[in-house]
Structures are given as C-alpha cells and as structure tokens.
Amino acid sequence: MNDILHILKYKFISFLNINKFSSRSSKVRGIISSLIFILFGYGTFLFTKSTLAYLLEEAHIGLFLLHRFISMLLFVFFFSINAGNIVVAYSMIFKSNEVYHLMTKPIDHIKIFILKMAESILYSSPTFLLLGGAVLIGYGYYFQLGIDFYFFSIFLIFLLFVFTAAISGTILLLILIQIAKKIGLKATIAIIMIIYLTSVYAFFKFTNPRQLVNEVMKYYPNLNFDFSFLDPFFSIYLPNYWFAESLHWFVKGNQSFAFNYVLMILLVFAFAVILAILAGINLYHKSYLISLELKAQREFNRTKEKTNSGFFSFGKKSFFEPQTEVLLKKEFWQFFREPAQWIHLSVIVFLILIFVASISRVNLFQALPFLRTVTYLIVFIFNSFLISSITLRFLYPIVSIEAEAFWKIKSAPLSIKQIILAKFLPITLTTILIAELLNFFSHIPIKKFDVLMITSSINILFVAVSLSALNFGMGLFFVSFNEKNPVKVASSQGATISFLLNLVYLIFLIAVLLFPINDYFYREIQNMKLIYSPFIISSSIILITSLILVFFSLKISVKKLKADY
C-alpha cells in the first residue's frame, strides 16, 4: 500500500496547488486564498455564536429542540454529501484518464479503487470541512466546552460523519452501475432520484418539526428536559441523530453518554470502509467494464445520429453570424454529450422541482412581522443559493474544460468578445430564467403581487447576473487546462474559494434586504401606509454591487483569455 499512500500524498499536494502558473501569481493567489479562508472561517464562527445566542436566549427554544433542529440539518447535510459524491466519484473512478492508464498497469484493481475513492472524497469534502469546523468551534465557544470537545467533535464526529456519507455514496455508485447495465442509465437515475425524494419526504413526515415544536412547548418554560419519547422510532438508527445527541450530552456535561454516540459513529465509519473495500473487490472491475460498455453504446448511438438534422444541429443555419453560431453550437453539444454535465444538471433540476412543489406549504402569515421577514428571507436566500449552485457548477469550469484543445479556440479568427459572450451568455440567460421562475413561485403563498413581488423580481435578476459574473470570473482567475473533467474543476481549491465568496454575497443580501422587508411586513400588519424608499435603496445597492462584480469579472476574463498559455 506504500505506492497508494505516495500517490495520495501527491494528489493532496496537487489539490492544494492546482492552479500554479508562476511563482508571482501563485503567491498572490495563495495570499488571497488564505485570507478568504481565514475571514470566512472567522465569520462562520461569529455567525454560529450569534445564532445560538438568539435561539436560546431570545427565542427560548431550549436544548432539546435546538439539537433536534441540528439533527434535521445534519440529515440533509448527509444526503447532500452522499448524492454529491456519487457524481464526483463517477467522474473520478470511471471517467478519469488516469484510471484508463492505471488499468493497463500491473496494479490490483482494489488499489486503484481505494486511490480514486479517496481522491473523490478529497475533492467533494473540503468546503464542508471548513464550514463544519468553524461551526463546531463557535458551538464549543458558546457553551464554554473544554478542549477535548473540539478534538472529539471535529476529528471523531464530524470528519467521520462526512467520510461515512461520501463512502456510502461510492458504494451506492457501484451498485447503481450494476443496475444500469440491466435497465439503462436514465432509468437508474430516475430510480435513485425517487429513492432520495422518498427518503427525505418520509424523514420530515415522521419527524414533523411543527408538531414537535407544539408538543415541546406544552412544557414551557422547562424546555431543557429530555423529550426523546417524542422522537420517531427509526431516528435512533441514523448517524445524524448520533451526531446531534453527542453534542447534546457534551453540553449537559455527561461525557459518557456522548462517547457512546461517538463510538457508534466510529463503528459505522469502520463498517463503511470495510464494506467499500469488499464492494471494490467484488464490483469495481465489473463496474468499470460496464462503464466502458455504456460509453461505447453512447458513442455508437451518436454515430447513428444525423449530424445535419435535429435541434440546433451544425447542418442548420440560424440567425447568428457564422462564427458566433459555431461557438454556440459547440458549447451546446459539448455540454449535452458529457454525461457528468447533464446528470448533474438533472440533479439540480430535480432539487428545483422539489423546492417549487413544496414552496406552497411555506407559511408567511406569521403573527409577528420579524417571523414573516425571516421566513421570506430564507426562501429568497435559498433561491439565490440554487442560482449560486448552477453558476458555480456550470460557469466556473466552462473555460478550463477546454483543456489542451483551448489552443484551437485561441488560434481561430475569433475576438475575445465573441468567446466570452458564447461561453457566458447562454448559461447566464438560462440562470436568469430559472431565477425569475423560482421568484414567481415563491410569491404564490403570499397570494398577492405588489411592491414585494416587483422588487424581488428585480433583485433576483441582479443576483443571477452577479453570481454568474462572479463564478465566471473566478473560473478564469483560477483557470487550469490540466483537467477537462468539469466535476473535478468545479470541486477544486479555486472553486471552493469561489463558493465561499458566493456565501459572503448571500450574507450581504440578507444584510441589505432585512430592513426593507421587515418594515414592509410591520406596516402591513399594522395597516400603515407603505414606504417604498427602503426598497429603492436596497435594490440600488444590489444593482451597484452587480455592476461592480460584472465589470471586474469581465476585466479578469479578458485579461486571462489574452494571456499566452
């Protein structure tokens, strides 16, 4: 295993220095990256402390409800890592050129599997680790827990929780490929989506957060008691429950109870590792051969297609000028002929449909204006987060995935403006359409469309343009033509920094929109005359920020595209 450990060490170092072009640029990017990581970690730490203070000291929800809410968040977190690692692991374990090379060498297949599984976890987990570590430090600081808490919570609870979710996703991937051989890839994707949707629905159906709050509040003000008799029977078998309960008993000072749950997480992690190795021994080589068969089948089907017919084909003329037309059609077919692209797009569309289907249940008619404001902002920020996910996943790597073929575009008689517009505009316009649709459906529960609807439509337009420009510019600032896998590029160190900047932008939106929206709901409840100036000011601030982001992003893009690679 020494050779595998050596390769893993090399992979980790290359991950930290994935965008190294020159010593000067490397130093500048390193300093900027370090500052962003430090500032964001500190901001997350402060946000965690203030949130806990509000929930326990002002909202008075008690320790039991706090940790049940944490358990629910961890459930979604576990599923997000699990589903995300399926997509990442598919690209790493089955579609990587390195895998094709290693398979020709006298290396045990299980060693290749372990190597690529570890690499997929490395690329899918760093952002989560940064956020989770900062949150746990803020949690421990608020409750004044000892130094042993930080060690156990970060290294023996959180890390193992994340790795278990990622490893289980890899195991599930091997099983899905076996199923795909029998029923096809698209049917398999549909089945896994149904399973995920059913699992999430069943979890929240049985946990029923609203009913749980009502039952616990009957005992007010004694809310720190153990109300575990209200938990559904299956919850005690879930890792997110063990995670939350270990935190709960650390706070209560009963470390023996906390260690019991830590031990359960450790045992499940060990079981997941053993199961992954067994699955790798028995299924990996078979799954690899199946993936080659599926790839060959897709290539065979493409050869049967008529290249001069069909939607947006090269054989049909459009109203674009020839150079722009070729670029747009190239981007279109390059996207949809890459399975990792349309599979990930299907997952995001699936999440959007779930959100649209469930948004009608959001209750904005709370008794207090602040509760209405918080509920409304959560929906708006979640819309913005979906926009961020789309642009980060598809705009950030759009230039890097050209890889060694980028010289063909640079040597073609094309202007920089044409290249930027062909790559930036299609995804940006699609993102704007999705953003406006999400905003429209978000206002259906309000049952009226007035100044709130109008300003939100304008603001979400600015948000979509801002995040598109930000992620496109960051993708070019950290551009790397050594990797053409879009999933891997979108999980790189530069993408992580871009994601953190996206989160900073979302926090900025909350700060800008909090006062005008709260003032709106307050005046509505009090039947007072509405004042429109706060909306005008907030929208103007978002507009100015958008213009600044677009200007600097396009400036970076032009400079990078003119560079000699």
Secondary structure, DSSP 4 states (H G I P E B T S, - for coil): -HHHHHHHHHHHHHHHTTT---HHHHHHHHHHHHHHHHHHHHHHHHHHHHHHHIIIIIS--HHHHHHHHHHHHHHHHHHHHHHHHHHHHHHHHHS-HHHHHHHTSS--HHHHHHHHHHHHHHHHSHHHHHHHHHHHHHHHHHTT--HHHHHIIIIIIIHHHHHHHHHHHHHHHHHHHHHHHHH-HHHHHHHHHHHHHHHHHHHHHHH-HHHHHHHHHTTTT--SS--GGGS-GGGGGSHHHHHHHHHHHHHHT-HHHHHHHHHHHHHHHHHHHHHHHHHIIIIIHHHHHHHHHHHHHHHHHHHHS-TTSSTT-TTS--SS-HHHHHHHHHHHHHHHT-HHHHHHHHHHHHHHHHHHHHGGG-----SSHHHHHHHHHHHHHHHHHHHHHHHHHHTTTTTGGGGGGHHHHHHSS--HHHHHHHHHHHHHHHHHHHHHHHHHHHTGGGT--SHHHHHHHHHHHHHHHHHHHHHHHHHHHT--TT---HHHHTTSHHHHHHHHHHHHHHHHHHHHHHHHHHHHHHHHHTTPPP--HHHHHHHHHHHHHHHHHHHHHHHHHHHHHHS--
